[in-house]
């Protein structure tokens, strides 16, 4: 009874809002919202209606679409004859789904009004409905249940802020969550929040983040420190690496290392510029700075004891050098580039430092920071303080590196585990 009343109130609110918006439709047709307006009102392209029993994946926008990519690839391999429909809430998300996922059809999510979602569910007749991250829609979920379509939340994420908002309407939230067959959450904290909101605990699992799985490197951990042998470094030399650096970042790292050399003259800094065309530029910068440096390409024997900076101007060697580092700064994060692969050092069990520009690797950055496996720095002073700490306390560096490796290990197999959950729900709903 309470569930019926909750959905009744939600449907009434949606219907009233739709009626209020109806006179505005001619104006909407003159704005950017005219694109896909028919789809939002439940008018599907003929290409969608022709598909037979597809899997329906819903992702909010570009980030969620890209996060779903590993899962969609495995769905294709596991069910080669099954079409895949992807819906999004944004036009850019829809275009990304078409370009990057190779979906059989990509549409905009219909308005969450029961008469519309019921119609769309009947037209698509999906084998299952897969919702990515936080895409929980009461009317859509109710329509799925009415049509016996299993609904699965994958890479589920409920922040404290979102949980507070859902708690404002507890009856609707509980009713909505009861319609989800499985909730595959990213973390234990996400699982605890969604259970507290009313999800049946037996349906909640902790699986991991699909975004993290997409960003994680796949090369196995180097079995032995090949870099140490190649450079003939002694165990007494602490090594710090600045990887994938961009203009301005090399200067920042050199500034940070000035204090490290005062305390530990034998410390070696390895700089690996992101682009090969900058190798000469960085070599000239080191010469102007008066820093004792060598180029890896010109090295014919051991690194000289007096060498303070090794310029890695060769390709493909950086992964072999990571295991000998005390810590790694990953570039493209002080420069406003968006960041490069900050998980790769963790694959070798090393802590990482990065700047604030991490849009390209946001999920990985969040996971590393939450697990005390990384440090966010904003300038040379902060990087200096972090590297001085790890220079003085190698046991802290080891603990952070172990945490980084654990983050990567936890992300391994996320897509496979998620696919197994989807498969089981489809069998149950068959």
C-alpha positions as CSV (number, residue, x, y, z in Angstrom):
1,X,0.0,0.0,0.0
2,X,2.8,2.4,1.0
3,X,4.6,1.6,-2.3
4,X,1.5,2.2,-4.4
5,X,0.9,5.6,-2.6
6,X,4.6,6.6,-3.1
7,X,4.5,5.8,-6.8
8,X,1.1,7.4,-7.1
9,X,2.5,10.7,-5.7
10,X,5.6,10.5,-7.9
11,X,3.5,9.8,-11.1
12,X,1.1,12.6,-10.2
13,X,3.9,15.0,-9.8
14,X,5.5,14.0,-13.1
15,X,2.2,14.2,-14.9
16,X,1.4,17.6,-13.5
17,X,4.9,18.9,-14.5
18,X,4.3,17.5,-17.9
19,X,1.0,19.3,-18.3
20,X,2.6,22.5,-17.1
21,X,5.4,22.1,-19.6
22,X,3.1,21.2,-22.5
23,X,2.4,24.8,-23.6
24,X,6.1,25.4,-23.6
25,X,6.8,22.7,-26.3
26,X,6.7,25.2,-29.2
27,X,9.3,27.3,-27.4
28,X,11.5,24.3,-26.7
29,X,11.4,23.5,-30.4
30,X,13.2,26.7,-31.0
31,X,16.0,26.0,-28.6
32,X,18.9,23.4,-28.4
33,X,16.5,21.1,-26.4
34,X,14.6,20.4,-29.7
35,X,17.3,17.8,-30.5
36,X,15.9,14.5,-29.4
37,X,12.7,16.0,-28.0
38,X,10.6,13.2,-29.6
39,X,12.8,10.5,-28.0
40,X,12.4,12.2,-24.6
41,X,8.6,11.9,-25.1
42,X,8.8,8.3,-26.0
43,X,8.9,8.4,-29.8
44,X,11.7,6.0,-30.7
45,X,13.6,5.7,-34.0
46,X,12.5,2.9,-36.3
47,X,16.0,1.4,-35.9
48,X,15.4,0.8,-32.2
49,X,11.9,-0.7,-32.7
50,X,13.4,-3.2,-35.2
51,X,15.8,-4.7,-32.7
52,X,14.9,-8.0,-31.2
53,X,15.1,-8.3,-27.4
54,X,18.2,-6.1,-26.9
55,X,20.1,-5.4,-23.7
56,X,19.3,-1.8,-22.6
57,X,22.2,0.1,-21.0
58,X,21.5,3.5,-19.6
59,X,24.4,5.9,-18.8
60,X,23.9,9.6,-17.9
61,X,26.5,11.3,-20.0
62,X,30.0,11.1,-21.5
63,X,31.8,9.9,-18.4
64,X,29.4,7.2,-17.6
65,X,29.2,6.1,-21.3
66,X,33.0,5.7,-21.4
67,X,32.9,3.9,-18.0
68,X,30.5,1.4,-19.5
69,X,32.8,0.6,-22.4
70,X,34.5,-2.4,-20.8
71,X,31.2,-3.9,-19.8
72,X,29.6,-3.4,-23.3
73,X,32.7,-5.1,-24.9
74,X,32.2,-8.1,-22.7
75,X,28.4,-8.2,-23.3
76,X,29.2,-8.3,-27.0
77,X,31.6,-11.2,-26.6
78,X,29.3,-13.0,-24.2
79,X,26.1,-12.6,-26.2
80,X,27.3,-12.0,-29.8
81,X,23.8,-12.1,-31.3
82,X,22.2,-9.8,-28.8
83,X,21.7,-6.2,-29.9
84,X,22.6,-3.4,-27.4
85,X,20.7,-0.2,-26.9
86,X,22.3,2.7,-25.0
87,X,20.3,5.6,-23.6
88,X,21.7,8.8,-22.1
89,X,20.3,11.9,-20.6
90,X,22.5,14.2,-22.7
91,X,22.9,14.7,-26.5
92,X,26.7,14.6,-26.1
93,X,26.4,11.3,-24.2
94,X,24.3,9.9,-27.0
95,X,26.8,10.8,-29.7
96,X,29.6,9.4,-27.6
97,X,27.7,6.1,-27.3
98,X,27.3,6.0,-31.0
99,X,31.0,6.8,-31.7
100,X,32.7,4.9,-28.9
101,X,30.5,2.0,-27.9
102,X,29.4,0.7,-31.2
103,X,25.9,0.3,-29.9
104,X,23.2,-0.9,-32.3
105,X,21.1,2.1,-31.3
106,X,21.6,5.1,-29.0
107,X,18.7,7.2,-27.8
108,X,17.9,9.8,-25.2
109,X,16.3,8.6,-22.0
110,X,12.5,9.1,-22.1
111,X,11.0,11.4,-19.5
112,X,10.4,9.6,-16.3
113,X,6.6,9.6,-16.5
114,X,4.9,6.3,-16.2
115,X,2.8,6.5,-19.4
116,X,6.0,7.3,-21.4
117,X,8.3,4.7,-19.7
118,X,5.6,2.0,-20.1
119,X,5.3,2.7,-23.8
120,X,9.1,2.7,-24.3
121,X,9.6,-0.5,-22.3
122,X,6.9,-2.2,-24.5
123,X,8.5,-1.0,-27.7
124,X,12.1,-2.0,-26.8
125,X,11.2,-5.2,-24.9
126,X,14.7,-5.5,-23.5
127,X,16.2,-8.6,-22.0
128,X,17.5,-6.5,-19.1
129,X,17.9,-2.9,-18.0
130,X,21.4,-1.9,-16.9
131,X,21.8,1.4,-15.1
132,X,25.3,2.9,-14.7
133,X,26.4,4.6,-11.4
134,X,23.5,6.7,-10.0
135,X,20.9,6.5,-12.8
136,X,17.9,5.5,-10.7
137,X,14.6,6.5,-12.2
138,X,11.4,5.5,-10.3
139,X,9.0,5.3,-13.2
140,X,11.5,3.6,-15.5
141,X,12.2,1.0,-12.8
142,X,8.5,0.4,-12.2
143,X,7.9,-0.1,-15.9
144,X,10.7,-2.6,-16.1
145,X,9.2,-4.6,-13.2
146,X,5.7,-4.5,-14.8
147,X,7.2,-5.9,-18.0
148,X,9.3,-8.5,-16.1
149,X,12.6,-6.9,-17.2
150,X,15.4,-7.5,-14.7
151,X,17.0,-4.1,-13.6
152,X,20.6,-4.0,-12.5
153,X,22.6,-1.1,-11.1
154,X,26.2,-1.4,-12.1
155,X,29.2,0.5,-10.8
156,X,26.7,1.9,-8.3
157,X,27.7,5.0,-6.4
158,X,25.8,6.9,-3.7
159,X,27.6,9.9,-2.2
160,X,26.8,11.2,1.2
161,X,25.2,14.2,-0.4
162,X,23.1,12.1,-2.7
163,X,22.0,9.8,0.2
164,X,20.8,12.9,2.1
165,X,18.7,13.9,-0.9
166,X,17.2,10.5,-1.4
167,X,16.4,10.5,2.3
168,X,14.1,13.5,1.8
169,X,11.6,11.2,0.0
170,X,12.1,7.9,1.9
171,X,8.9,6.3,0.6
172,X,9.7,6.9,-3.0
173,X,13.3,5.9,-2.5
174,X,12.4,2.6,-0.8
175,X,9.8,1.8,-3.4
176,X,12.3,2.5,-6.2
177,X,15.1,0.5,-4.7
178,X,12.8,-2.5,-4.2
179,X,12.4,-2.7,-8.0
180,X,16.1,-3.2,-8.6
181,X,17.1,-6.9,-8.9
182,X,20.8,-6.3,-8.1
183,X,22.8,-3.3,-7.0
184,X,26.5,-3.8,-7.8
185,X,28.2,-1.0,-5.8
186,X,31.6,0.5,-6.2
187,X,32.6,0.5,-2.5
188,X,31.6,-0.8,0.9
189,X,30.5,2.8,1.8
190,X,28.3,3.0,-1.3
191,X,26.7,-0.4,-0.3
192,X,26.1,0.7,3.3
193,X,24.4,3.9,2.1
194,X,22.1,2.3,-0.4
195,X,21.1,-0.4,2.2
196,X,20.4,2.4,4.7
197,X,18.1,4.0,2.1
198,X,16.1,0.8,1.8
199,X,17.7,-1.4,-0.7
200,X,17.2,-5.1,0.2
201,X,20.6,-6.1,1.7
202,X,20.5,-9.5,-0.1
203,X,20.5,-7.8,-3.5
204,X,23.5,-5.5,-2.8
205,X,27.0,-6.5,-3.7
206,X,30.4,-4.7,-3.7
207,X,32.0,-5.1,-7.1
208,X,34.1,-2.1,-7.8
209,X,34.2,0.8,-10.3
210,X,33.9,0.4,-14.0
211,X,35.6,3.7,-14.5
212,X,38.6,2.5,-12.5
213,X,38.7,-0.7,-14.5
214,X,38.8,1.4,-17.7
215,X,41.7,3.5,-16.4
216,X,43.7,0.7,-14.8
217,X,46.8,-0.6,-16.7
218,X,46.8,-4.2,-17.7
219,X,50.5,-5.0,-18.1
220,X,51.7,-7.4,-15.3
221,X,53.9,-6.2,-12.5
222,X,57.6,-6.4,-13.5
223,X,59.0,-9.5,-11.8
224,X,62.4,-7.9,-11.2
225,X,63.7,-4.3,-11.2
226,X,65.1,-4.4,-14.8
227,X,65.7,-0.7,-14.6
228,X,68.1,-1.0,-11.7
229,X,70.3,-3.5,-13.6
230,X,70.1,-1.4,-16.8
231,X,71.3,1.7,-15.0
232,X,73.7,-0.1,-12.7
233,X,72.4,1.8,-9.7
234,X,73.4,0.8,-6.2
235,X,70.9,0.2,-3.5
236,X,72.1,3.4,-1.7
237,X,70.6,5.7,-4.4
238,X,67.1,6.8,-3.7
239,X,65.3,7.3,-7.0
240,X,62.3,9.6,-7.7
241,X,60.6,9.7,-11.1
242,X,58.7,12.5,-12.8
243,X,56.7,10.8,-15.5
244,X,54.9,12.1,-18.6
245,X,55.9,15.7,-17.8
246,X,54.7,18.8,-19.8
247,X,56.2,22.3,-20.1
248,X,56.6,23.9,-16.7
249,X,56.4,20.7,-14.8
250,X,60.1,19.9,-15.1
251,X,61.0,23.2,-13.5
252,X,58.6,22.5,-10.7
253,X,60.1,19.1,-10.0
254,X,63.6,20.4,-10.1
255,X,62.7,23.1,-7.6
256,X,61.1,20.5,-5.4
257,X,64.3,18.3,-5.5
258,X,66.7,21.1,-4.5
259,X,66.0,20.4,-0.8
260,X,66.2,16.6,-1.4
261,X,69.7,16.9,-2.8
262,X,70.8,18.9,0.2
263,X,69.8,16.1,2.5
264,X,70.7,13.2,0.2
265,X,73.2,14.2,-2.5
266,X,73.2,10.7,-4.1
267,X,69.4,11.0,-4.8
268,X,68.6,10.5,-8.5
269,X,65.8,12.2,-10.3
270,X,64.5,10.6,-13.5
271,X,62.6,12.9,-15.8
272,X,60.5,11.3,-18.6
273,X,58.9,14.0,-20.8
274,X,55.5,13.1,-22.3
275,X,56.5,13.9,-25.9
276,X,59.7,12.8,-27.6
277,X,59.9,16.2,-29.4
278,X,60.6,17.8,-26.1
279,X,63.7,15.7,-25.2
280,X,66.1,18.3,-26.5
281,X,64.2,21.1,-24.9
282,X,64.4,19.5,-21.5
283,X,68.1,18.7,-21.9
284,X,68.8,22.3,-22.6
285,X,66.7,23.3,-19.6
286,X,68.9,21.1,-17.4
287,X,72.0,22.6,-18.8
288,X,70.8,26.1,-18.2
289,X,69.9,25.2,-14.6
290,X,73.4,23.8,-14.0
291,X,72.2,20.5,-12.9
292,X,74.4,17.5,-13.4
293,X,72.4,15.4,-15.9
294,X,72.7,12.6,-18.4
295,X,70.6,11.5,-21.3
296,X,69.6,7.9,-21.2
297,X,70.2,7.6,-25.0
298,X,73.8,8.5,-24.4
299,X,74.5,6.3,-21.4
300,X,77.1,3.7,-22.2
301,X,77.6,2.4,-18.7
302,X,76.5,3.0,-15.1
303,X,74.9,6.3,-14.2
304,X,77.7,8.4,-12.8
305,X,77.6,8.9,-9.0
306,X,77.6,12.7,-9.6
307,X,74.6,12.5,-11.9
308,X,71.6,14.1,-10.3
309,X,69.1,13.9,-13.1
310,X,68.7,11.2,-15.8
311,X,66.7,12.4,-18.8
312,X,64.7,9.4,-20.1
313,X,64.9,10.2,-23.8
314,X,64.2,6.7,-24.9
315,X,60.8,5.0,-25.5
316,X,59.4,2.0,-23.7
317,X,61.7,2.0,-20.7
318,X,59.6,3.9,-18.1
319,X,57.6,0.8,-16.9
320,X,60.9,-1.0,-16.2
321,X,62.2,1.9,-14.1
322,X,59.1,2.3,-12.0
323,X,59.9,-0.6,-9.7
324,X,63.1,1.2,-8.5
325,X,61.4,4.5,-7.6
326,X,60.7,5.7,-4.1
327,X,57.7,7.7,-5.5
328,X,56.5,8.9,-8.9
329,X,55.1,12.3,-9.9
330,X,52.7,11.9,-12.9
331,X,52.6,14.9,-15.2
332,X,49.8,16.6,-17.1
333,X,48.4,17.3,-13.7
334,X,50.1,20.6,-12.8
335,X,49.9,21.6,-16.4
336,X,46.2,21.8,-17.3
337,X,46.2,18.7,-19.4
338,X,43.9,16.5,-17.3
339,X,46.4,13.9,-16.2
340,X,48.0,10.7,-17.6
341,X,47.9,7.1,-16.2
342,X,48.3,7.6,-12.4
343,X,47.7,3.9,-11.8
344,X,50.7,2.7,-13.6
345,X,53.2,3.4,-10.7
346,X,50.8,1.5,-8.4
347,X,51.1,-1.5,-10.6
348,X,54.7,-1.6,-9.5
349,X,53.7,-1.0,-5.9
350,X,54.8,2.7,-5.8
351,X,53.1,5.7,-4.3
352,X,52.2,8.5,-6.7
353,X,51.9,12.3,-6.5
354,X,49.9,14.4,-8.9
355,X,48.5,17.9,-9.3
356,X,44.9,19.1,-9.3
357,X,44.3,18.8,-13.1
358,X,43.0,15.2,-13.1
359,X,39.9,15.3,-15.2
360,X,41.1,12.4,-17.4
361,X,41.8,10.1,-14.4
362,X,39.4,11.3,-11.8
363,X,38.1,7.9,-10.7
364,X,41.7,6.6,-10.2
365,X,42.7,9.7,-8.4
366,X,39.8,9.4,-6.0
367,X,40.5,5.8,-5.3
368,X,44.2,6.3,-4.6
369,X,43.6,9.3,-2.4
370,X,40.9,7.5,-0.4
371,X,43.2,4.6,0.2
372,X,46.2,6.7,1.3
373,X,48.1,5.6,-1.8
374,X,48.7,9.0,-3.4
375,X,49.3,12.6,-2.6
376,X,47.7,15.7,-4.2
377,X,50.2,18.5,-4.7
378,X,49.7,22.0,-6.1
379,X,53.2,23.3,-6.4
380,X,56.9,22.6,-5.8
381,X,56.7,23.3,-2.1
382,X,54.1,20.6,-1.6
383,X,55.9,18.1,-3.8
384,X,59.1,18.8,-1.9
385,X,57.4,18.2,1.5
386,X,56.0,14.9,0.3
387,X,59.2,13.6,-1.2
388,X,61.2,14.7,1.8
389,X,58.8,12.7,3.9
390,X,59.2,9.6,1.8
391,X,63.0,10.0,1.6
392,X,63.2,10.0,5.4
393,X,60.6,7.3,5.8
394,X,60.9,4.5,3.2
395,X,58.5,2.4,5.2
396,X,55.8,5.0,4.5
397,X,56.5,4.8,0.8
398,X,56.3,1.0,1.0
399,X,52.9,1.1,2.7
400,X,51.5,3.6,0.3
401,X,52.8,1.6,-2.6
402,X,51.1,-1.5,-1.2
403,X,47.9,0.4,-0.9
404,X,48.2,1.5,-4.5
405,X,48.7,-2.0,-5.7
406,X,45.7,-3.1,-3.6
407,X,43.5,-0.5,-5.4
408,X,44.6,-1.9,-8.8
409,X,44.0,-5.5,-7.7
410,X,40.5,-4.6,-6.5
411,X,39.7,-3.1,-9.9
412,X,40.8,-6.2,-11.8
413,X,37.9,-8.2,-13.1
414,X,35.2,-5.6,-12.3
415,X,33.7,-5.9,-15.7
416,X,33.7,-9.7,-15.5
417,X,32.1,-9.8,-12.1
418,X,29.5,-7.3,-13.3
419,X,28.8,-9.4,-16.3
420,X,28.3,-12.5,-14.1
421,X,25.7,-10.6,-12.1
422,X,23.9,-9.5,-15.2
423,X,23.9,-13.0,-16.5
424,X,22.5,-14.4,-13.3
425,X,19.7,-11.8,-13.2
426,X,18.7,-12.6,-16.8
427,X,18.6,-16.3,-15.9
428,X,16.4,-15.6,-12.9
429,X,14.1,-13.4,-15.0
430,X,13.8,-15.9,-17.9
